[in-house]
């Protein structure tokens, strides 16, 4: 059953902004999308401004910080070079305090919102232009999937890092059964634990892990509907944060795990369980070797935003 659409307003209070200055704001189409879930409010939310033309970087960053979400995107026309290479739109991706060259759930959420707003791809795939270049997005029924960008850095972590991560996660060094750099823009360090149960039980120490982006994966028992449980920890304004469902991390984990023979070429990962979310990430490596990272998206809020 689809959720019912209800009237909604979000109001900024206790502001001294004058009517004259407010009149300079432009009404722009806006969506808030929940990604990697078919159930509203059980995935990873994303704010999408569907017309970012004329906005400065400062204005984009300010609005992103104001939303209090992990990411916000701004849709723009492709650059001439991007259009010549097949891009359907360009997106700028922001998290609190900084712009990102690429992120997974903003890629799928922006594509969902763009299509829902009437966007029509020029070719077989939707082609998004962003900081890492062009990213292909394919549609498969109610799911969409992006082609994982190549890793910027891979290979095993330094042993000193592994020992620090074990200490920060509160596990024995021997509980980390494999590890690797998973850097595809975000500077993820990936570690595998013995089980999904162990991953769910983690209570990380933010002081020990300060400054590190950590992805943790653990195998599920046989017979479950998912192959792995994933958690993502990263530094935030108030110490260590956890992300509900992370496309960039799952993309990098898949490239590492499949390449190392630690995962099959097709699997489903669960993420967000520890945060009362129900994220599902669908992974597939095709015959050409491209890893596709997919999931469903659902619109929770749609309307206009004054920017």
C-alpha positions in Angstrom: 0.0 0.0 0.0 1.4 3.4 -1.0 1.6 6.0 1.7 -1.1 8.8 1.6 0.1 12.2 0.5 -0.7 14.8 3.1 -0.2 18.6 3.2 3.1 19.6 4.8 5.0 22.8 5.5 8.5 23.3 7.0 8.8 26.7 8.6 11.9 28.6 9.8 11.1 30.4 13.0 12.9 33.0 15.1 14.6 34.5 12.0 15.0 38.2 11.5 15.2 37.9 7.7 13.1 40.7 6.2 10.3 40.4 3.6 12.4 42.3 1.1 15.3 39.8 1.4 12.9 36.8 1.4 11.4 38.1 -1.9 14.8 37.4 -3.5 14.4 33.7 -2.9 13.2 31.5 -5.8 10.7 28.7 -5.4 12.3 25.5 -6.6 11.0 21.9 -7.0 12.1 19.8 -4.1 11.8 16.1 -3.0 12.9 14.2 0.1 13.6 10.6 -0.8 14.2 7.6 1.3 16.8 5.4 -0.5 17.6 1.6 -0.3 14.1 0.8 1.0 10.6 0.3 -0.3 9.1 1.5 3.0 9.1 5.2 3.8 11.3 6.2 6.7 13.1 2.9 6.9 16.1 3.7 4.6 18.5 6.6 4.2 16.8 10.0 3.6 18.1 12.5 1.0 17.1 16.1 0.2 16.9 16.8 -3.6 16.7 20.3 -5.0 15.6 19.7 -8.6 16.7 23.1 -9.9 20.0 24.3 -8.5 20.7 26.8 -11.2 22.0 30.2 -10.0 22.8 28.9 -6.5 26.3 29.6 -5.1 28.4 26.8 -3.5 27.9 28.8 -0.2 24.1 28.7 -0.6 24.1 25.0 -1.4 26.2 24.2 1.6 24.1 26.5 3.9 20.9 24.8 2.9 22.4 21.3 3.3 23.5 22.1 6.8 20.0 23.5 7.5 18.3 20.3 6.4 20.1 18.4 9.1 20.3 15.3 6.8 23.4 13.4 5.9 23.3 14.6 2.3 21.5 17.0 0.0 21.8 17.2 -3.8 21.3 20.0 -6.4 20.4 19.1 -9.9 21.9 21.2 -12.7 22.2 21.0 -16.5 25.2 19.0 -17.7 28.4 20.8 -18.5 29.0 21.0 -22.3 31.6 18.3 -21.9 29.3 16.1 -19.9 26.4 16.6 -22.4 28.7 15.7 -25.3 29.6 12.5 -23.4 25.9 11.5 -22.8 25.1 13.1 -19.4 21.4 13.6 -18.7 21.9 15.9 -15.8 24.7 17.1 -13.4 24.4 16.8 -9.7 26.4 18.5 -6.8 26.4 16.4 -3.7 26.8 18.0 -0.2 27.0 16.6 3.3 27.3 18.8 6.4 30.3 21.2 6.0 31.6 19.8 2.7 30.9 18.8 -0.9 31.4 15.2 -2.0 32.7 14.1 -5.5 30.4 11.0 -5.3 28.1 9.2 -2.9 25.8 6.2 -3.5 22.5 6.9 -1.9 22.4 10.5 -3.3 23.0 9.1 -6.7 20.1 6.7 -6.6 17.8 9.2 -4.7 18.5 12.0 -7.2 17.9 9.7 -10.1 14.6 8.6 -8.6 13.5 12.2 -8.0 14.6 13.4 -11.5 12.7 10.6 -13.2 9.6 11.2 -11.0 9.7 14.9 -11.9 9.5 14.0 -15.6 13.2 13.5 -16.6 13.7 11.3 -19.6 17.1 9.7 -20.3 18.7 10.2 -23.7 19.9 6.5 -23.9 19.4 3.1 -22.4 20.8 4.2 -19.0 20.4 7.4 -17.0 23.8 9.1 -17.1 24.7 11.4 -14.1 27.6 13.8 -14.2 29.2 14.5 -10.8 32.6 15.1 -9.2 34.0 11.8 -10.2 32.8 12.1 -13.8 30.0 10.2 -15.4 28.0 7.5 -13.5 25.6 5.2 -15.3 22.3 4.2 -13.6 20.2 1.4 -14.9 16.6 0.7 -14.0 15.2 -2.8 -13.3 11.6 -2.7 -12.3 11.2 -0.8 -9.1 14.9 -0.8 -8.4 17.7 1.2 -9.9 21.4 0.6 -9.7 24.6 2.6 -10.3 27.8 1.4 -11.8 30.4 1.4 -9.1 33.1 3.9 -9.9 36.7 2.5 -9.8 38.5 2.5 -6.5 41.0 5.3 -6.0 42.9 3.2 -3.4 42.7 -0.5 -2.7 44.8 -3.2 -1.1 45.3 -4.2 2.5 45.3 -1.6 5.3 48.4 -0.9 7.4 48.6 -3.2 10.4 48.7 -0.2 12.7 45.3 1.0 11.3 43.8 -2.5 11.7 44.9 -2.6 15.4 43.5 0.8 16.0 40.2 -0.1 14.3 39.9 -3.3 16.3 40.5 -1.3 19.5 38.0 1.4 18.5 35.3 -1.2 17.6 35.9 -3.1 20.8 36.9 -6.4 19.2 40.0 -8.6 19.3 42.4 -8.1 16.4 41.8 -11.8 15.6 38.1 -11.0 15.0 39.0 -9.0 11.9 39.3 -11.7 9.3 40.0 -9.5 6.3 40.6 -5.8 5.6 41.2 -3.4 2.7 41.2 0.1 1.5 37.7 0.9 0.0 38.4 4.4 -1.2 36.1 5.5 -4.1 35.9 9.2 -3.2 34.9 8.8 0.4 38.0 7.4 2.1 36.6 4.2 3.5 38.6 1.6 5.3 36.8 -1.8 5.2 37.1 -4.6 7.7 35.3 -8.0 7.9 34.3 -9.5 11.2 33.4 -13.1 11.9 29.6 -12.7 11.8 26.7 -10.4 11.2 25.8 -10.8 14.9 29.2 -9.4 15.9 28.7 -6.5 13.6 25.3 -5.7 15.1 26.7 -5.8 18.6 29.4 -3.2 18.0 29.6 -0.1 20.3 32.4 1.9 18.7 34.7 4.3 20.6 34.6 7.6 18.7 37.7 8.9 20.5 39.8 6.0 19.2 38.3 6.1 15.7 38.4 9.9 15.3 39.1 11.0 11.8 38.5 7.5 10.2 35.8 6.4 7.8 35.1 2.8 8.8 33.0 0.2 6.9 32.3 -3.0 8.8 30.9 -6.2 7.2 30.0 -9.6 8.6 28.5 -12.7 7.0 25.0 -13.7 7.8 24.1 -17.3 8.7 23.1 -19.6 5.8 19.5 -19.4 4.8 19.0 -15.7 5.5 17.6 -13.4 2.9 20.7 -11.3 3.0 24.4 -12.4 2.7 26.0 -9.7 4.9 25.3 -7.1 7.6 27.0 -3.8 7.0 27.6 -0.8 9.3 29.3 2.6 8.4 31.0 4.9 10.9 32.5 8.3 10.1 33.5 11.5 11.9 30.8 14.1 12.3 30.2 17.4 14.1 29.4 15.7 17.3 31.9 12.9 17.2 31.5 9.5 15.5 28.3 9.1 13.4 26.7 6.1 11.8 25.1 6.1 8.4 21.8 4.2 7.9 22.5 2.8 4.4 25.6 3.7 2.4 25.9 3.3 -1.3 29.5 4.3 -1.8 30.6 2.0 1.0 28.6 -1.0 -0.4 30.0 -0.3 -3.8 33.6 -0.4 -2.6 33.0 -3.4 -0.3 31.5 -5.3 -3.2 34.5 -4.6 -5.4 36.8 -5.8 -2.6 34.8 -8.8 -1.4 34.0 -10.2 -4.9 37.5 -9.5 -6.2 39.0 -11.3 -3.2 36.6 -14.3 -3.4 34.9 -13.4 -0.1 31.5 -12.9 -1.7 29.5 -14.3 -4.6 29.1 -12.2 -7.8 25.5 -11.5 -6.8 24.2 -10.9 -3.2 22.1 -8.7 -1.0 23.5 -6.7 2.0 21.5 -5.5 5.0 22.3 -2.2 6.6 20.7 0.0 9.2 19.4 -2.8 11.4 21.1 -1.3 14.4 19.4 2.0 13.8 15.9 0.6 13.4 16.1 0.9 9.6 15.6 -1.8 7.0 18.1 -1.0 4.2 18.7 -3.5 1.4 21.5 -3.1 -1.1 21.5 -5.3 -4.2 24.9 -6.1 -5.6 25.7 -7.7 -8.9 28.9 -8.0 -11.0 28.1 -8.5 -14.7 30.0 -10.3 -17.4 32.0 -7.2 -18.2 33.2 -7.0 -14.6 31.1 -3.9 -13.7 29.7 -3.9 -10.2 26.2 -2.6 -10.0 24.8 -1.3 -6.7 21.1 -1.1 -6.5 18.0 -0.6 -4.4 14.5 0.9 -4.2 13.7 4.5 -3.4 10.5 6.1 -2.2 9.5 9.8 -2.1 8.4 11.0 1.4 8.1 14.7 0.7 7.6 16.6 -2.5 6.8 20.2 -3.3 8.7 23.5 -3.4 11.6 25.0 -1.5 12.5 28.7 -1.2 16.2 29.2 -2.1 
